[in-house]
Amino acid sequence: MSARNLFLVVLVSVGGCADAPSGKVPPPSPAAKKQLVYVGSKACAYCLKMQVNTLSNPKVKEAIAANFTYIDASGKDGAKRYAVTTFPTYILLASDGTEIKRGVDYRGPDEFLAWLSQSPKEGIP
């Protein structure tokens, strides 16, 4: 994802703060989507496998598009911003940016869909 697209995703996720009085960001609407942040590395074989086999899978793409705002934060800046030390890492954030859960390592399409659908208390790291 280019820096311009990432900026647009971030701008959209804050809900149009230009209309807010006094520069305050309005609370997210009840219909606001959760955010799915993916952090990978070009030097990571499992990241490539995750991109090719899982994130490109039609069922996974459909589930992500329907339920989440997807942010690809791969690279050193994304790793630093989200305190990532293991690749690949995927982080589920509430619409307000609060971290709900995070997962690491390669997951195939079915396993990744199961991870997306389970609450953080159901024991899938």
KOLGU-4560 file (N, C-alpha, C; in nm, 3 decimals, padded with zeros to 5 digits):
<recs>
<n_xx: 00.086 n_yy: -00.117 n_zz: 00.000 ca_xx: 00.000 ca_yy: 00.000 ca_zz: 00.000 c_xx: 00.090 c_yy: 00.122 c_zz: 00.000 mol: A seq: 1 type: MET>
<n_xx: 00.062 n_yy: 00.214 n_zz: -00.087 ca_xx: 00.144 ca_yy: 00.335 ca_zz: -00.095 c_xx: 00.113 c_yy: 00.427 c_zz: 00.022 mol: A seq: 2 type: SER>
<n_xx: 00.204 n_yy: 00.522 n_zz: 00.046 ca_xx: 00.186 ca_yy: 00.617 ca_zz: 00.155 c_xx: 00.058 c_yy: 00.698 c_zz: 00.135 mol: A seq: 3 type: ALA>
<n_xx: 00.027 n_yy: 00.732 n_zz: 00.008 ca_xx: -00.094 ca_yy: 00.810 ca_zz: -00.021 c_xx: -00.219 c_yy: 00.730 c_zz: 00.016 mol: A seq: 4 type: ARG>
<n_xx: -00.223 n_yy: 00.601 n_zz: -00.020 ca_xx: -00.337 ca_yy: 00.518 ca_zz: 00.012 c_xx: -00.350 c_yy: 00.497 c_zz: 00.162 mol: A seq: 5 type: ASN>
<n_xx: -00.235 n_yy: 00.478 n_zz: 00.231 ca_xx: -00.238 ca_yy: 00.463 ca_zz: 00.375 c_xx: -00.293 c_yy: 00.588 c_zz: 00.440 mol: A seq: 6 type: LEU>
<n_xx: -00.253 n_yy: 00.706 n_zz: 00.390 ca_xx: -00.304 ca_yy: 00.832 ca_zz: 00.443 c_xx: -00.454 c_yy: 00.839 c_zz: 00.425 mol: A seq: 7 type: PHE>
<n_xx: -00.503 n_yy: 00.796 n_zz: 00.309 ca_xx: -00.646 ca_yy: 00.800 ca_zz: 00.284 c_xx: -00.720 c_yy: 00.704 c_zz: 00.376 mol: A seq: 8 type: LEU>
<n_xx: -00.663 n_yy: 00.586 n_zz: 00.400 ca_xx: -00.727 ca_yy: 00.490 ca_zz: 00.489 c_xx: -00.732 c_yy: 00.548 c_zz: 00.630 mol: A seq: 9 type: VAL>
<n_xx: -00.623 n_yy: 00.608 n_zz: 00.676 ca_xx: -00.621 ca_yy: 00.667 ca_zz: 00.808 c_xx: -00.718 c_yy: 00.783 c_zz: 00.816 mol: A seq: 10 type: VAL>
<n_xx: -00.724 n_yy: 00.867 n_zz: 00.714 ca_xx: -00.815 ca_yy: 00.980 ca_zz: 00.712 c_xx: -00.959 c_yy: 00.934 c_zz: 00.719 mol: A seq: 11 type: LEU>
<n_xx: -00.992 n_yy: 00.830 n_zz: 00.643 ca_xx: -01.128 ca_yy: 00.778 ca_zz: 00.644 c_xx: -01.160 c_yy: 00.717 c_zz: 00.779 mol: A seq: 12 type: VAL>
<n_xx: -01.064 n_yy: 00.650 n_zz: 00.842 ca_xx: -01.092 ca_yy: 00.580 ca_zz: 00.967 c_xx: -01.117 c_yy: 00.674 c_zz: 01.084 mol: A seq: 13 type: SER>
<n_xx: -01.073 n_yy: 00.799 n_zz: 01.076 ca_xx: -01.100 ca_yy: 00.892 ca_zz: 01.186 c_xx: -01.232 c_yy: 00.962 c_zz: 01.169 mol: A seq: 14 type: VAL>
<n_xx: -01.301 n_yy: 00.940 n_zz: 01.062 ca_xx: -01.438 ca_yy: 00.987 ca_zz: 01.048 c_xx: -01.452 c_yy: 01.132 c_zz: 01.006 mol: A seq: 15 type: GLY>
<n_xx: -01.360 n_yy: 01.184 n_zz: 00.931 ca_xx: -01.375 ca_yy: 01.319 ca_zz: 00.878 c_xx: -01.362 c_yy: 01.426 c_zz: 00.983 mol: A seq: 16 type: GLY>
<n_xx: -01.247 n_yy: 01.439 n_zz: 01.045 ca_xx: -01.230 ca_yy: 01.531 ca_zz: 01.157 c_xx: -01.235 c_yy: 01.677 c_zz: 01.115 mol: A seq: 17 type: CYS>
<n_xx: -01.235 n_yy: 01.708 n_zz: 00.985 ca_xx: -01.240 ca_yy: 01.847 ca_zz: 00.941 c_xx: -01.371 c_yy: 01.913 c_zz: 00.983 mol: A seq: 18 type: ALA>
<n_xx: -01.479 n_yy: 01.836 n_zz: 01.000 ca_xx: -01.608 ca_yy: 01.892 ca_zz: 01.039 c_xx: -01.625 c_yy: 01.903 c_zz: 01.190 mol: A seq: 19 type: ASP>
<n_xx: -01.530 n_yy: 01.853 n_zz: 01.265 ca_xx: -01.544 ca_yy: 01.852 ca_zz: 01.410 c_xx: -01.512 c_yy: 01.989 c_zz: 01.468 mol: A seq: 20 type: ALA>
<n_xx: -01.591 n_yy: 02.034 n_zz: 01.566 ca_xx: -01.563 ca_yy: 02.162 ca_zz: 01.629 c_xx: -01.436 c_yy: 02.154 c_zz: 01.713 mol: A seq: 21 type: PRO>
<n_xx: -01.362 n_yy: 02.262 n_zz: 01.720 ca_xx: -01.242 ca_yy: 02.274 ca_zz: 01.803 c_xx: -01.135 c_yy: 02.171 c_zz: 01.771 mol: A seq: 22 type: SER>
<n_xx: -01.138 n_yy: 02.113 n_zz: 01.652 ca_xx: -01.037 ca_yy: 02.016 ca_zz: 01.612 c_xx: -01.050 c_yy: 01.881 c_zz: 01.680 mol: A seq: 23 type: GLY>
<n_xx: -01.158 n_yy: 01.857 n_zz: 01.755 ca_xx: -01.177 ca_yy: 01.728 ca_zz: 01.821 c_xx: -01.228 c_yy: 01.626 c_zz: 01.721 mol: A seq: 24 type: LYS>
<n_xx: -01.181 n_yy: 01.504 n_zz: 01.736 ca_xx: -01.224 ca_yy: 01.396 ca_zz: 01.648 c_xx: -01.356 c_yy: 01.342 c_zz: 01.702 mol: A seq: 25 type: VAL>
<n_xx: -01.459 n_yy: 01.335 n_zz: 01.618 ca_xx: -01.586 ca_yy: 01.282 ca_zz: 01.666 c_xx: -01.574 c_yy: 01.132 c_zz: 01.693 mol: A seq: 26 type: PRO>
<n_xx: -01.658 n_yy: 01.079 n_zz: 01.781 ca_xx: -01.654 ca_yy: 00.935 ca_zz: 01.807 c_xx: -01.695 c_yy: 00.858 c_zz: 01.682 mol: A seq: 27 type: PRO>
<n_xx: -01.643 n_yy: 00.736 n_zz: 01.666 ca_xx: -01.680 ca_yy: 00.658 ca_zz: 01.549 c_xx: -01.828 c_yy: 00.624 c_zz: 01.551 mol: A seq: 28 type: PRO>
<n_xx: -01.886 n_yy: 00.613 n_zz: 01.433 ca_xx: -02.027 ca_yy: 00.576 ca_zz: 01.425 c_xx: -02.040 c_yy: 00.428 c_zz: 01.462 mol: A seq: 29 type: SER>
<n_xx: -02.158 n_yy: 00.385 n_zz: 01.504 ca_xx: -02.175 ca_yy: 00.245 ca_zz: 01.540 c_xx: -02.145 c_yy: 00.151 c_zz: 01.423 mol: A seq: 30 type: PRO>
<n_xx: -02.158 n_yy: 00.201 n_zz: 01.301 ca_xx: -02.134 ca_yy: 00.118 ca_zz: 01.183 c_xx: -01.987 c_yy: 00.117 c_zz: 01.142 mol: A seq: 31 type: ALA>
<n_xx: -01.900 n_yy: 00.190 n_zz: 01.214 ca_xx: -01.758 ca_yy: 00.196 ca_zz: 01.178 c_xx: -01.697 c_yy: 00.056 c_zz: 01.187 mol: A seq: 32 type: ALA>
<n_xx: -01.612 n_yy: 00.024 n_zz: 01.091 ca_xx: -01.550 ca_yy: -00.108 ca_zz: 01.085 c_xx: -01.428 c_yy: -00.115 c_zz: 01.176 mol: A seq: 33 type: LYS>
<n_xx: -01.403 n_yy: -00.236 n_zz: 01.223 ca_xx: -01.277 ca_yy: -00.263 ca_zz: 01.291 c_xx: -01.166 c_yy: -00.256 c_zz: 01.187 mol: A seq: 34 type: LYS>
<n_xx: -01.043 n_yy: -00.244 n_zz: 01.233 ca_xx: -00.928 ca_yy: -00.235 ca_zz: 01.144 c_xx: -00.846 c_yy: -00.362 c_zz: 01.155 mol: A seq: 35 type: GLN>
<n_xx: -00.802 n_yy: -00.413 n_zz: 01.042 ca_xx: -00.712 ca_yy: -00.527 ca_zz: 01.039 c_xx: -00.579 c_yy: -00.477 c_zz: 00.985 mol: A seq: 36 type: LEU>
<n_xx: -00.477 n_yy: -00.480 n_zz: 01.070 ca_xx: -00.344 ca_yy: -00.432 ca_zz: 01.032 c_xx: -00.256 c_yy: -00.554 c_zz: 01.007 mol: A seq: 37 type: VAL>
<n_xx: -00.191 n_yy: -00.556 n_zz: 00.891 ca_xx: -00.098 ca_yy: -00.663 ca_zz: 00.857 c_xx: 00.041 c_yy: -00.603 c_zz: 00.851 mol: A seq: 38 type: TYR>
<n_xx: 00.137 n_yy: -00.667 n_zz: 00.920 ca_xx: 00.275 ca_yy: -00.622 ca_zz: 00.917 c_xx: 00.362 c_yy: -00.740 c_zz: 00.876 mol: A seq: 39 type: VAL>
<n_xx: 00.427 n_yy: -00.724 n_zz: 00.762 ca_xx: 00.516 ca_yy: -00.827 ca_zz: 00.711 c_xx: 00.650 c_yy: -00.768 c_zz: 00.674 mol: A seq: 40 type: GLY>
<n_xx: 00.735 n_yy: -00.851 n_zz: 00.616 ca_xx: 00.869 ca_yy: -00.809 ca_zz: 00.574 c_xx: 00.900 c_yy: -00.872 c_zz: 00.440 mol: A seq: 41 type: SER>
<n_xx: 00.970 n_yy: -00.798 n_zz: 00.355 ca_xx: 01.009 ca_yy: -00.852 ca_zz: 00.225 c_xx: 01.105 c_yy: -00.969 c_zz: 00.238 mol: A seq: 42 type: LYS>
<n_xx: 01.179 n_yy: -00.975 n_zz: 00.347 ca_xx: 01.278 ca_yy: -01.081 ca_zz: 00.368 c_xx: 01.220 c_yy: -01.204 c_zz: 00.437 mol: A seq: 43 type: ALA>
<n_xx: 01.090 n_yy: -01.207 n_zz: 00.458 ca_xx: 01.025 ca_yy: -01.313 ca_zz: 00.535 c_xx: 00.951 c_yy: -01.409 c_zz: 00.441 mol: A seq: 44 type: CYS>
<n_xx: 00.995 n_yy: -01.535 n_zz: 00.440 ca_xx: 00.932 ca_yy: -01.635 ca_zz: 00.353 c_xx: 00.787 c_yy: -01.661 c_zz: 00.393 mol: A seq: 45 type: ALA>
<n_xx: 00.759 n_yy: -01.663 n_zz: 00.523 ca_xx: 00.623 ca_yy: -01.686 ca_zz: 00.569 c_xx: 00.531 c_yy: -01.569 c_zz: 00.537 mol: A seq: 46 type: TYR>
<n_xx: 00.588 n_yy: -01.448 n_zz: 00.530 ca_xx: 00.508 ca_yy: -01.330 ca_zz: 00.490 c_xx: 00.464 c_yy: -01.344 c_zz: 00.345 mol: A seq: 47 type: CYS>
<n_xx: 00.557 n_yy: -01.386 n_zz: 00.260 ca_xx: 00.524 ca_yy: -01.407 ca_zz: 00.119 c_xx: 00.418 c_yy: -01.516 c_zz: 00.106 mol: A seq: 48 type: LEU>
<n_xx: 00.435 n_yy: -01.624 n_zz: 00.180 ca_xx: 00.337 ca_yy: -01.733 ca_zz: 00.178 c_xx: 00.200 c_yy: -01.683 c_zz: 00.225 mol: A seq: 49 type: LYS>
<n_xx: 00.199 n_yy: -01.599 n_zz: 00.329 ca_xx: 00.074 ca_yy: -01.543 ca_zz: 00.382 c_xx: 00.007 c_yy: -01.456 c_zz: 00.276 mol: A seq: 50 type: MET>
<n_xx: 00.086 n_yy: -01.373 n_zz: 00.206 ca_xx: 00.032 ca_yy: -01.286 ca_zz: 00.101 c_xx: -00.026 c_yy: -01.370 c_zz: -00.014 mol: A seq: 51 type: GLN>
<n_xx: 00.050 n_yy: -01.468 n_zz: -00.060 ca_xx: 00.011 ca_yy: -01.546 ca_zz: -00.178 c_xx: -00.104 c_yy: -01.643 c_zz: -00.148 mol: A seq: 52 type: VAL>
<n_xx: -00.094 n_yy: -01.716 n_zz: -00.038 ca_xx: -00.192 ca_yy: -01.822 ca_zz: -00.009 c_xx: -00.313 c_yy: -01.776 c_zz: 00.070 mol: A seq: 53 type: ASN>
<n_xx: -00.294 n_yy: -01.684 n_zz: 00.162 ca_xx: -00.401 ca_yy: -01.650 ca_zz: 00.255 c_xx: -00.468 c_yy: -01.519 c_zz: 00.220 mol: A seq: 54 type: THR>
<n_xx: -00.393 n_yy: -01.410 n_zz: 00.219 ca_xx: -00.454 ca_yy: -01.278 ca_zz: 00.198 c_xx: -00.507 c_yy: -01.260 c_zz: 00.056 mol: A seq: 55 type: LEU>
<n_xx: -00.461 n_yy: -01.342 n_zz: -00.038 ca_xx: -00.511 ca_yy: -01.337 ca_zz: -00.176 c_xx: -00.626 c_yy: -01.434 c_zz: -00.200 mol: A seq: 56 type: SER>
<n_xx: -00.658 n_yy: -01.516 n_zz: -00.102 ca_xx: -00.766 ca_yy: -01.613 ca_zz: -00.115 c_xx: -00.900 c_yy: -01.539 c_zz: -00.125 mol: A seq: 57 type: ASN>
<n_xx: -00.985 n_yy: -01.575 n_zz: -00.221 ca_xx: -01.113 ca_yy: -01.505 ca_zz: -00.240 c_xx: -01.201 c_yy: -01.499 c_zz: -00.115 mol: A seq: 58 type: PRO>
<n_xx: -01.209 n_yy: -01.609 n_zz: -00.039 ca_xx: -01.292 ca_yy: -01.609 ca_zz: 00.082 c_xx: -01.236 c_yy: -01.514 c_zz: 00.187 mol: A seq: 59 type: LYS>
<n_xx: -01.104 n_yy: -01.511 n_zz: 00.200 ca_xx: -01.040 ca_yy: -01.423 ca_zz: 00.298 c_xx: -01.058 c_yy: -01.277 c_zz: 00.255 mol: A seq: 60 type: VAL>
<n_xx: -01.035 n_yy: -01.250 n_zz: 00.127 ca_xx: -01.052 ca_yy: -01.113 ca_zz: 00.076 c_xx: -01.195 c_yy: -01.064 c_zz: 00.098 mol: A seq: 61 type: LYS>
<n_xx: -01.292 n_yy: -01.150 n_zz: 00.074 ca_xx: -01.432 ca_yy: -01.113 ca_zz: 00.092 c_xx: -01.464 c_yy: -01.085 c_zz: 00.239 mol: A seq: 62 type: GLU>
<n_xx: -01.415 n_yy: -01.170 n_zz: 00.329 ca_xx: -01.438 ca_yy: -01.150 ca_zz: 00.472 c_xx: -01.373 c_yy: -01.021 c_zz: 00.521 mol: A seq: 63 type: ALA>
<n_xx: -01.253 n_yy: -00.992 n_zz: 00.474 ca_xx: -01.185 ca_yy: -00.870 ca_zz: 00.515 c_xx: -01.260 c_yy: -00.747 c_zz: 00.463 mol: A seq: 64 type: ILE>
<n_xx: -01.296 n_yy: -00.749 n_zz: 00.336 ca_xx: -01.365 ca_yy: -00.634 ca_zz: 00.276 c_xx: -01.499 c_yy: -00.607 c_zz: 00.344 mol: A seq: 65 type: ALA>
<n_xx: -01.568 n_yy: -00.712 n_zz: 00.383 ca_xx: -01.701 ca_yy: -00.696 ca_zz: 00.443 c_xx: -01.697 c_yy: -00.650 c_zz: 00.588 mol: A seq: 66 type: ALA>
<n_xx: -01.588 n_yy: -00.680 n_zz: 00.658 ca_xx: -01.588 ca_yy: -00.659 ca_zz: 00.803 c_xx: -01.481 c_yy: -00.565 c_zz: 00.858 mol: A seq: 67 type: ASN>
<n_xx: -01.381 n_yy: -00.534 n_zz: 00.777 ca_xx: -01.267 ca_yy: -00.461 ca_zz: 00.830 c_xx: -01.218 c_yy: -00.354 c_zz: 00.732 mol: A seq: 68 type: PHE>
<n_xx: -01.150 n_yy: -00.256 n_zz: 00.787 ca_xx: -01.068 ca_yy: -00.167 ca_zz: 00.707 c_xx: -00.928 c_yy: -00.229 c_zz: 00.712 mol: A seq: 69 type: THR>
<n_xx: -00.875 n_yy: -00.266 n_zz: 00.596 ca_xx: -00.746 ca_yy: -00.336 ca_zz: 00.589 c_xx: -00.633 c_yy: -00.235 c_zz: 00.575 mol: A seq: 70 type: TYR>
<n_xx: -00.531 n_yy: -00.251 n_zz: 00.658 ca_xx: -00.414 ca_yy: -00.164 ca_zz: 00.654 c_xx: -00.290 c_yy: -00.252 c_zz: 00.641 mol: A seq: 71 type: ILE>
<n_xx: -00.216 n_yy: -00.237 n_zz: 00.533 ca_xx: -00.090 ca_yy: -00.307 ca_zz: 00.516 c_xx: 00.020 c_yy: -00.215 c_zz: 00.567 mol: A seq: 72 type: ASP>
<n_xx: 00.073 n_yy: -00.247 n_zz: 00.684 ca_xx: 00.177 ca_yy: -00.164 ca_zz: 00.747 c_xx: 00.312 c_yy: -00.234 c_zz: 00.741 mol: A seq: 73 type: ALA>
<n_xx: 00.336 n_yy: -00.310 n_zz: 00.636 ca_xx: 00.460 ca_yy: -00.385 ca_zz: 00.623 c_xx: 00.580 c_yy: -00.293 c_zz: 00.615 mol: A seq: 74 type: SER>
<n_xx: 00.691 n_yy: -00.342 n_zz: 00.666 ca_xx: 00.816 ca_yy: -00.266 ca_zz: 00.663 c_xx: 00.857 c_yy: -00.218 c_zz: 00.801 mol: A seq: 75 type: GLY>
<n_xx: 00.972 n_yy: -00.152 n_zz: 00.806 ca_xx: 01.029 ca_yy: -00.108 ca_zz: 00.934 c_xx: 00.940 c_yy: -00.008 c_zz: 01.006 mol: A seq: 76 type: LYS>
<n_xx: 00.881 n_yy: 00.087 n_zz: 00.932 ca_xx: 00.797 ca_yy: 00.188 ca_zz: 00.996 c_xx: 00.673 c_yy: 00.125 c_zz: 01.060 mol: A seq: 77 type: ASP>
<n_xx: 00.610 n_yy: 00.033 n_zz: 00.988 ca_xx: 00.492 ca_yy: -00.035 ca_zz: 01.043 c_xx: 00.527 c_yy: -00.121 c_zz: 01.163 mol: A seq: 78 type: GLY>
<n_xx: 00.641 n_yy: -00.190 n_zz: 01.154 ca_xx: 00.684 ca_yy: -00.274 ca_zz: 01.266 c_xx: 00.709 c_yy: -00.189 c_zz: 01.390 mol: A seq: 79 type: ALA>
<n_xx: 00.770 n_yy: -00.075 n_zz: 01.371 ca_xx: 00.797 ca_yy: 00.014 ca_zz: 01.484 c_xx: 00.667 c_yy: 00.071 c_zz: 01.540 mol: A seq: 80 type: LYS>
<n_xx: 00.580 n_yy: 00.119 n_zz: 01.451 ca_xx: 00.455 ca_yy: 00.182 ca_zz: 01.495 c_xx: 00.368 c_yy: 00.087 c_zz: 01.576 mol: A seq: 81 type: ARG>
<n_xx: 00.363 n_yy: -00.041 n_zz: 01.533 ca_xx: 00.276 ca_yy: -00.138 ca_zz: 01.600 c_xx: 00.353 c_yy: -00.232 c_zz: 01.693 mol: A seq: 82 type: TYR>
<n_xx: 00.478 n_yy: -00.200 n_zz: 01.725 ca_xx: 00.561 ca_yy: -00.279 ca_zz: 01.817 c_xx: 00.566 c_yy: -00.426 c_zz: 01.777 mol: A seq: 83 type: ALA>
<n_xx: 00.597 n_yy: -00.450 n_zz: 01.649 ca_xx: 00.602 ca_yy: -00.585 ca_zz: 01.595 c_xx: 00.747 c_yy: -00.634 c_zz: 01.592 mol: A seq: 84 type: VAL>
<n_xx: 00.770 n_yy: -00.754 n_zz: 01.644 ca_xx: 00.904 ca_yy: -00.814 ca_zz: 01.642 c_xx: 00.905 c_yy: -00.948 c_zz: 01.570 mol: A seq: 85 type: THR>
<n_xx: 00.790 n_yy: -01.002 n_zz: 01.538 ca_xx: 00.777 ca_yy: -01.131 ca_zz: 01.469 c_xx: 00.693 c_yy: -01.111 c_zz: 01.344 mol: A seq: 86 type: THR>
<n_xx: 00.737 n_yy: -01.171 n_zz: 01.233 ca_xx: 00.665 ca_yy: -01.156 ca_zz: 01.107 c_xx: 00.615 c_yy: -01.292 c_zz: 01.060 mol: A seq: 87 type: PHE>
<n_xx: 00.499 n_yy: -01.295 n_zz: 00.995 ca_xx: 00.402 ca_yy: -01.187 ca_zz: 00.984 c_xx: 00.323 c_yy: -01.171 c_zz: 01.114 mol: A seq: 88 type: PRO>
<n_xx: 00.275 n_yy: -01.050 n_zz: 01.134 ca_xx: 00.188 ca_yy: -01.018 ca_zz: 01.248 c_xx: 00.062 c_yy: -00.953 c_zz: 01.193 mol: A seq: 89 type: THR>
<n_xx: -00.051 n_yy: -00.986 n_zz: 01.248 ca_xx: -00.177 ca_yy: -00.924 ca_zz: 01.211 c_xx: -00.246 c_yy: -00.882 c_zz: 01.339 mol: A seq: 90 type: TYR>
<n_xx: -00.297 n_yy: -00.760 n_zz: 01.336 ca_xx: -00.353 ca_yy: -00.698 ca_zz: 01.456 c_xx: -00.495 c_yy: -00.654 c_zz: 01.426 mol: A seq: 91 type: ILE>
<n_xx: -00.586 n_yy: -00.687 n_zz: 01.515 ca_xx: -00.724 ca_yy: -00.646 ca_zz: 01.502 c_xx: -00.746 c_yy: -00.528 c_zz: 01.597 mol: A seq: 92 type: LEU>
<n_xx: -00.789 n_yy: -00.415 n_zz: 01.542 ca_xx: -00.814 ca_yy: -00.294 ca_zz: 01.619 c_xx: -00.961 c_yy: -00.260 c_zz: 01.616 mol: A seq: 93 type: LEU>
<n_xx: -01.011 n_yy: -00.206 n_zz: 01.726 ca_xx: -01.146 ca_yy: -00.152 ca_zz: 01.727 c_xx: -01.149 c_yy: -00.030 c_zz: 01.637 mol: A seq: 94 type: ALA>
<n_xx: -01.267 n_yy: 00.017 n_zz: 01.602 ca_xx: -01.278 ca_yy: 00.131 ca_zz: 01.512 c_xx: -01.212 c_yy: 00.256 c_zz: 01.569 mol: A seq: 95 type: SER>
<n_xx: -01.194 n_yy: 00.261 n_zz: 01.702 ca_xx: -01.128 ca_yy: 00.376 ca_zz: 01.764 c_xx: -00.976 c_yy: 00.357 c_zz: 01.775 mol: A seq: 96 type: ASP>
<n_xx: -00.923 n_yy: 00.244 n_zz: 01.725 ca_xx: -00.780 ca_yy: 00.219 ca_zz: 01.725 c_xx: -00.730 c_yy: 00.138 c_zz: 01.843 mol: A seq: 97 type: GLY>
<n_xx: -00.817 n_yy: 00.100 n_zz: 01.934 ca_xx: -00.779 ca_yy: 00.019 ca_zz: 02.049 c_xx: -00.752 c_yy: -00.125 c_zz: 02.003 mol: A seq: 98 type: THR>
<n_xx: -00.638 n_yy: -00.181 n_zz: 02.046 ca_xx: -00.604 ca_yy: -00.317 ca_zz: 02.005 c_xx: -00.696 c_yy: -00.417 c_zz: 02.072 mol: A seq: 99 type: GLU>
<n_xx: -00.752 n_yy: -00.506 n_zz: 01.990 ca_xx: -00.839 ca_yy: -00.613 ca_zz: 02.039 c_xx: -00.757 c_yy: -00.740 c_zz: 02.058 mol: A seq: 100 type: ILE>
<n_xx: -00.680 n_yy: -00.777 n_zz: 01.956 ca_xx: -00.595 ca_yy: -00.895 ca_zz: 01.963 c_xx: -00.493 c_yy: -00.889 c_zz: 01.852 mol: A seq: 101 type: LYS>
<n_xx: -00.390 n_yy: -00.973 n_zz: 01.863 ca_xx: -00.291 ca_yy: -00.985 ca_zz: 01.757 c_xx: -00.251 c_yy: -01.130 c_zz: 01.741 mol: A seq: 102 type: ARG>
<n_xx: -00.212 n_yy: -01.163 n_zz: 01.620 ca_xx: -00.167 ca_yy: -01.298 ca_zz: 01.589 c_xx: -00.036 c_yy: -01.290 c_zz: 01.515 mol: A seq: 103 type: GLY>
<n_xx: 00.039 n_yy: -01.398 n_zz: 01.521 ca_xx: 00.169 ca_yy: -01.403 ca_zz: 01.453 c_xx: 00.183 c_yy: -01.534 c_zz: 01.378 mol: A seq: 104 type: VAL>
<n_xx: 00.278 n_yy: -01.537 n_zz: 01.287 ca_xx: 00.313 ca_yy: -01.654 ca_zz: 01.207 c_xx: 00.213 c_yy: -01.679 c_zz: 01.094 mol: A seq: 105 type: ASP>
<n_xx: 00.252 n_yy: -01.769 n_zz: 01.006 ca_xx: 00.168 ca_yy: -01.802 ca_zz: 00.891 c_xx: 00.043 c_yy: -01.878 c_zz: 00.935 mol: A seq: 106 type: TYR>
<n_xx: -00.069 n_yy: -01.843 n_zz: 00.874 ca_xx: -00.194 ca_yy: -01.918 ca_zz: 00.888 c_xx: -00.251 c_yy: -01.936 c_zz: 00.749 mol: A seq: 107 type: ARG>
<n_xx: -00.297 n_yy: -02.054 n_zz: 00.719 ca_xx: -00.365 ca_yy: -02.079 ca_zz: 00.593 c_xx: -00.500 c_yy: -02.010 c_zz: 00.593 mol: A seq: 108 type: GLY>
<n_xx: -00.568 n_yy: -02.009 n_zz: 00.479 ca_xx: -00.696 ca_yy: -01.938 ca_zz: 00.469 c_xx: -00.800 c_yy: -01.978 c_zz: 00.574 mol: A seq: 109 type: PRO>
<n_xx: -00.823 n_yy: -02.107 n_zz: 00.594 ca_xx: -00.925 ca_yy: -02.150 ca_zz: 00.690 c_xx: -00.887 c_yy: -02.113 c_zz: 00.833 mol: A seq: 110 type: ASP>
<n_xx: -00.761 n_yy: -02.132 n_zz: 00.867 ca_xx: -00.714 ca_yy: -02.100 ca_zz: 01.001 c_xx: -00.720 c_yy: -01.949 c_zz: 01.025 mol: A seq: 111 type: GLU>
<n_xx: -00.688 n_yy: -01.869 n_zz: 00.922 ca_xx: -00.693 ca_yy: -01.724 ca_zz: 00.937 c_xx: -00.837 c_yy: -01.675 c_zz: 00.952 mol: A seq: 112 type: PHE>
<n_xx: -00.929 n_yy: -01.732 n_zz: 00.874 ca_xx: -01.071 ca_yy: -01.696 ca_zz: 00.887 c_xx: -01.123 c_yy: -01.730 c_zz: 01.027 mol: A seq: 113 type: LEU>
<n_xx: -01.080 n_yy: -01.844 n_zz: 01.081 ca_xx: -01.119 ca_yy: -01.881 ca_zz: 01.217 c_xx: -01.063 c_yy: -01.780 c_zz: 01.316 mol: A seq: 114 type: ALA>
<n_xx: -00.939 n_yy: -01.739 n_zz: 01.298 ca_xx: -00.879 ca_yy: -01.638 ca_zz: 01.387 c_xx: -00.957 c_yy: -01.507 c_zz: 01.381 mol: A seq: 115 type: TRP>
<n_xx: -00.995 n_yy: -01.465 n_zz: 01.261 ca_xx: -01.070 ca_yy: -01.341 ca_zz: 01.247 c_xx: -01.204 c_yy: -01.346 c_zz: 01.319 mol: A seq: 116 type: LEU>
<n_xx: -01.268 n_yy: -01.462 n_zz: 01.317 ca_xx: -01.405 ca_yy: -01.471 ca_zz: 01.369 c_xx: -01.411 c_yy: -01.497 c_zz: 01.520 mol: A seq: 117 type: SER>
<n_xx: -01.301 n_yy: -01.538 n_zz: 01.581 ca_xx: -01.305 ca_yy: -01.570 ca_zz: 01.723 c_xx: -01.272 c_yy: -01.448 c_zz: 01.808 mol: A seq: 118 type: GLN>
<n_xx: -01.339 n_yy: -01.439 n_zz: 01.921 ca_xx: -01.312 ca_yy: -01.328 ca_zz: 02.013 c_xx: -01.176 c_yy: -01.350 c_zz: 02.077 mol: A seq: 119 type: SER>
<n_xx: -01.115 n_yy: -01.243 n_zz: 02.129 ca_xx: -00.982 ca_yy: -01.259 ca_zz: 02.188 c_xx: -00.980 c_yy: -01.350 c_zz: 02.311 mol: A seq: 120 type: PRO>
<n_xx: -01.093 n_yy: -01.375 n_zz: 02.371 ca_xx: -01.098 ca_yy: -01.459 ca_zz: 02.490 c_xx: -01.112 c_yy: -01.607 c_zz: 02.457 mol: A seq: 121 type: LYS>
<n_xx: -01.121 n_yy: -01.642 n_zz: 02.328 ca_xx: -01.140 ca_yy: -01.780 ca_zz: 02.289 c_xx: -01.009 c_yy: -01.856 c_zz: 02.272 mol: A seq: 122 type: GLU>
<n_xx: -00.897 n_yy: -01.791 n_zz: 02.303 ca_xx: -00.770 ca_yy: -01.863 ca_zz: 02.314 c_xx: -00.690 c_yy: -01.882 c_zz: 02.188 mol: A seq: 123 type: GLY>
<n_xx: -00.720 n_yy: -01.813 n_zz: 02.079 ca_xx: -00.635 ca_yy: -01.824 ca_zz: 01.962 c_xx: -00.538 c_yy: -01.706 c_zz: 01.964 mol: A seq: 124 type: ILE>
<n_xx: -00.410 n_yy: -01.730 n_zz: 01.980 ca_xx: -00.313 ca_yy: -01.619 ca_zz: 01.987 c_xx: -00.296 c_yy: -01.549 c_zz: 01.855 mol: A seq: 125 type: PRO>
</recs>
